[in-house]
């Protein structure tokens, strides 16, 4: 029988986090590829420009990311519950939580997809000022919505792999997704090998197909590998509505948290669109930097959630803070090294993504701001996920609410009232990540997380 308990060591941290980081690099390559193709695409239709497509991709892409991260919030809650059971070496309960979590994720994604079919066009119609950007964004999101159930299922499968200390299996689906996305970006954006030229809509179709492939590969591994036979995964024959209800209640603060956090980013992108099409298009390029520099932080954040919960399940709550210190050291080191090249050579990076010199000039200074913000992110996201791993999901939601309120207040003031340059707008990331870090770190170091975790700890 596989031992599901983790150890408080650098080696175990890297064993869990490295496959997740590699798996996260690959989807970020999808975003980078989409941006690269669009940034160098010159539409035949003179009604749309490269700037139109980049701006629309940013706004509509963030909207879809918001929905996807709601599903990720659900999977994070399921991961916490599975990891607690894994800490007790209860493989059967891990499989049961996962099986019913899949049912819940399908219901949630269907509700989000159907409601957004009407809500998203309404929001874009009444918030985007440029008609070309508005038209392109509405067409894009209607195609992308079809991928929501598949990406949410992928989040669930990845949570299962992480909880079962099998994070290396995450890589296979990610590789399949990226290869598919790059292939169809090439075929559908410019039109190649007898495929139609679809421009921005081509990126949406390519992403949709790649998410379907990702889901198929992940669940094929999960259902066919002998490693997972002891988990008794049964999706529709063993539905436990009480467990589904408990999972939903426990995960609800996380789904609300991600809805608000990424939703606030959508508001930010809409506000930036009011500054002008060039600023909006530049922000789409800056968005990719978060994905590149923040890769290690996001991977280590998920690892923190899983390992903290697992240690508590082992009755080893006193190992939690030493574990966090180790993960913070690794996370900041990676972000610092990755960010240095972008910090000193922003133009070289931006020239890879677009031929538009106006966009490159506009994005250069904000790029440096974004890199510095990711260094704060690298520490903040570890502490925030540590709070999540302790099971205090309501605390996570409150920290998120406060941080978002400060973030949006700053963004509205700087963009709508003071009309300051784009670099000042992107400095809002400091407001958000410092706020989140301060509250999460205080919660951990004050010892308040020890309440109601169901274990005895040393004084």
PEJO-V591460 format. One record per backbone hydrogen bond with DSSP energy under -0.5 kcal/mol. NH is the residue of the N-H (numbers start at 1). CO is the residue of the C=O. E is the energy in kcal/mol with one decimal. If there is no record, write none. Layout:
nh: {NH	NH}
co: {CO	CO}
e: {E	E}
This chain:
nh: {4	9	13	14	15	16	17	18	19	20	21	22	23	24	25	26	27	28	29	30	31	32	33	34	35	36	37	38	39	40	41	43	46	48	53	54	55	56	57	58	59	60	61	62	63	64	65	66	67	68	69	70	71	72	73	74	75	76	77	78	79	80	81	82	83	84	85	86	87	88	88	89	90	91	94	95	96	97	98	99	100	101	102	103	104	105	106	107	108	109	110	111	112	113	114	115	116	117	118	118	119	120	122	123	124	125	126	127	127	128	134	135	136	137	138	139	140	141	142	143	143	144	145	146	147	148	151	152	153	154	155	156	157	158	159	160	161	162	163	164	165	166	169	170	171	173	174	175	176	177	178	179	180	181	182	183	184	185	186	187	188	189	190	192	195	198	198	199	199	201	202	203	203	204	205	206	207	208	209	210	211	212	213	214	215	216	217	218	219	220	221	222	223	224	225	228	229	231	232	234	241	244	245	246	247	248	249	250	251	252	253	254	255	256	257	258	259	260	261	262	263	263	264	265	266	267	268	269	270	271	272	273	274	274	275	276	276	280	281	282	283	284	285	286	287	288	288	289	289	290	291	292	293	294	294	295	298	299	300	301	302	303	304	305	306	307	308	309	310	311	312	313	314	315	316	319	320	323	324	325	326	327	328	329	330	331	332	333	334	335	336	337	338	339	340	341	342	343	344	345	349	350	351	352	352	353	353	354	355	357	360	361	362	363	364	366	367	368	368	369	370	371	372	373	374	375	376	377	378	379	379	380	381	383	384	385	386	387	388	389	390	391	392	393	396	397	398	399	400	401	402	403	404	405	406	407	408	409	410	411	412	413	414	415	416	416	417	417	418	420	424	425	426	427	428	429	430	431	432	433	434	435	436	437	438	439	440	441	442	443	444	445	446	447	448	449	450	451	453}
co: {2	7	9	10	11	12	13	14	15	16	17	18	19	20	21	22	23	24	25	26	27	28	29	30	31	32	33	34	35	36	38	41	44	45	49	50	51	52	53	54	55	56	57	58	59	60	61	62	63	64	65	66	67	68	69	70	71	72	73	74	75	76	77	78	79	80	81	82	83	84	85	86	85	89	90	91	92	93	94	95	96	97	98	99	100	101	102	103	104	105	106	107	108	109	110	111	112	113	114	115	115	116	118	119	120	121	122	123	124	124	130	131	132	133	134	135	136	137	138	139	140	140	141	143	144	145	147	148	149	150	151	152	153	154	155	156	157	158	159	160	162	161	166	167	168	169	170	171	172	173	174	175	176	177	178	179	180	181	182	183	184	185	185	187	192	188	196	188	189	198	199	199	200	200	201	202	203	204	205	206	207	208	209	210	211	212	213	214	215	216	217	218	219	220	221	225	226	228	229	232	239	240	241	242	243	244	245	246	247	248	249	251	251	252	253	254	255	256	257	258	258	259	260	261	262	263	264	265	266	267	268	269	270	271	272	272	273	276	277	278	279	280	281	282	283	284	285	285	286	286	287	288	289	289	290	292	294	295	296	297	298	299	300	301	302	303	304	305	306	307	308	309	310	312	311	316	317	319	320	321	322	323	324	325	326	327	328	329	330	331	332	333	334	335	336	337	338	339	340	341	345	346	347	348	349	349	350	350	39	355	356	357	358	359	360	362	363	364	365	365	366	367	368	369	370	371	372	373	374	375	376	376	377	379	380	381	382	383	384	385	386	388	387	391	392	393	394	395	396	397	398	399	400	401	402	403	404	405	406	407	408	409	410	411	411	412	412	413	413	414	421	421	422	423	425	426	427	427	428	429	430	431	432	433	434	435	436	437	438	439	440	441	442	444	443	443	447	448	450}
e: {-0.6	-1.8	-2.3	-2.5	-2.3	-1.8	-3.0	-2.5	-0.5	-0.8	-3.0	-2.7	-2.5	-1.9	-2.2	-1.6	-1.2	-1.7	-1.6	-1.1	-1.7	-2.7	-3.0	-2.9	-2.6	-2.6	-2.8	-2.5	-3.2	-1.2	-1.3	-0.7	-0.7	-1.7	-2.0	-2.4	-2.4	-2.7	-2.5	-1.9	-2.2	-2.7	-1.9	-1.9	-1.6	-2.2	-2.3	-2.3	-1.7	-2.6	-2.6	-1.3	-1.5	-1.7	-2.3	-1.7	-2.2	-2.4	-1.8	-2.2	-2.7	-2.0	-1.9	-2.8	-2.9	-1.8	-1.6	-2.6	-2.2	-0.6	-0.7	-1.8	-2.4	-1.0	-1.7	-2.3	-1.9	-2.6	-2.3	-2.6	-2.1	-1.8	-2.0	-1.2	-2.0	-2.4	-2.0	-1.9	-2.4	-2.6	-2.0	-1.9	-2.4	-2.5	-2.3	-2.0	-2.1	-1.1	-0.5	-1.0	-2.3	-1.8	-1.1	-2.5	-2.5	-2.5	-1.6	-0.7	-0.7	-2.0	-2.3	-2.6	-2.2	-2.4	-2.1	-1.9	-2.1	-2.4	-1.6	-0.9	-0.6	-2.1	-1.9	-1.2	-2.1	-1.6	-2.2	-2.2	-1.8	-1.7	-2.0	-1.8	-2.4	-2.5	-2.0	-2.1	-2.4	-2.3	-2.6	-2.0	-1.5	-3.5	-2.0	-1.6	-1.0	-0.8	-1.5	-2.6	-2.1	-2.3	-2.5	-2.6	-1.9	-2.5	-2.8	-2.0	-2.4	-2.3	-2.1	-1.9	-2.5	-2.1	-0.5	-1.7	-1.9	-3.4	-0.7	-0.5	-1.8	-1.3	-0.9	-0.9	-0.8	-1.3	-2.3	-2.4	-2.3	-2.2	-2.5	-2.1	-2.0	-1.7	-2.0	-2.3	-2.1	-2.2	-2.5	-2.3	-2.4	-1.8	-2.1	-2.1	-2.3	-2.0	-2.0	-1.3	-1.5	-1.2	-1.2	-0.6	-0.6	-2.4	-2.3	-2.4	-2.9	-2.5	-2.5	-2.4	-2.2	-1.9	-0.6	-0.8	-2.2	-2.6	-2.2	-2.6	-2.1	-2.4	-2.7	-2.3	-0.6	-1.3	-2.1	-1.0	-1.8	-2.0	-2.2	-2.4	-2.1	-2.5	-2.5	-1.8	-0.9	-0.7	-1.6	-0.7	-0.6	-2.0	-2.6	-2.6	-1.9	-1.2	-1.1	-2.0	-1.8	-0.8	-0.7	-0.6	-0.8	-1.0	-1.1	-1.9	-2.8	-0.6	-1.6	-0.9	-2.6	-2.3	-2.9	-2.1	-2.1	-2.0	-2.3	-2.2	-2.1	-3.0	-2.7	-1.8	-2.2	-2.7	-2.1	-2.0	-1.2	-1.7	-2.8	-1.7	-1.5	-1.8	-2.2	-2.2	-1.7	-2.2	-2.7	-1.9	-1.9	-2.8	-2.7	-1.7	-2.1	-2.2	-2.7	-2.1	-2.5	-2.0	-1.2	-0.7	-0.7	-2.4	-1.9	-2.1	-1.3	-2.4	-2.3	-0.6	-1.0	-0.6	-1.0	-1.5	-1.3	-0.8	-1.9	-2.4	-2.0	-2.4	-1.1	-0.6	-2.0	-1.1	-0.5	-1.5	-2.5	-2.2	-2.0	-2.1	-1.9	-1.0	-1.1	-2.3	-2.0	-0.7	-0.9	-2.6	-2.8	-1.8	-2.6	-1.9	-1.6	-2.0	-1.6	-2.4	-1.2	-1.7	-1.2	-1.8	-1.6	-2.0	-2.4	-2.6	-2.3	-2.5	-2.2	-2.3	-2.8	-2.2	-2.0	-2.4	-3.0	-2.2	-2.2	-2.3	-2.8	-2.0	-2.7	-2.7	-0.5	-1.4	-1.3	-0.5	-2.4	-2.4	-0.9	-1.3	-2.3	-0.9	-1.6	-1.7	-1.4	-1.0	-2.0	-2.5	-2.4	-1.5	-2.3	-2.3	-2.5	-2.0	-2.3	-2.8	-1.8	-2.0	-2.0	-2.8	-2.0	-1.0	-0.8	-0.9	-1.6	-1.4	-1.0}
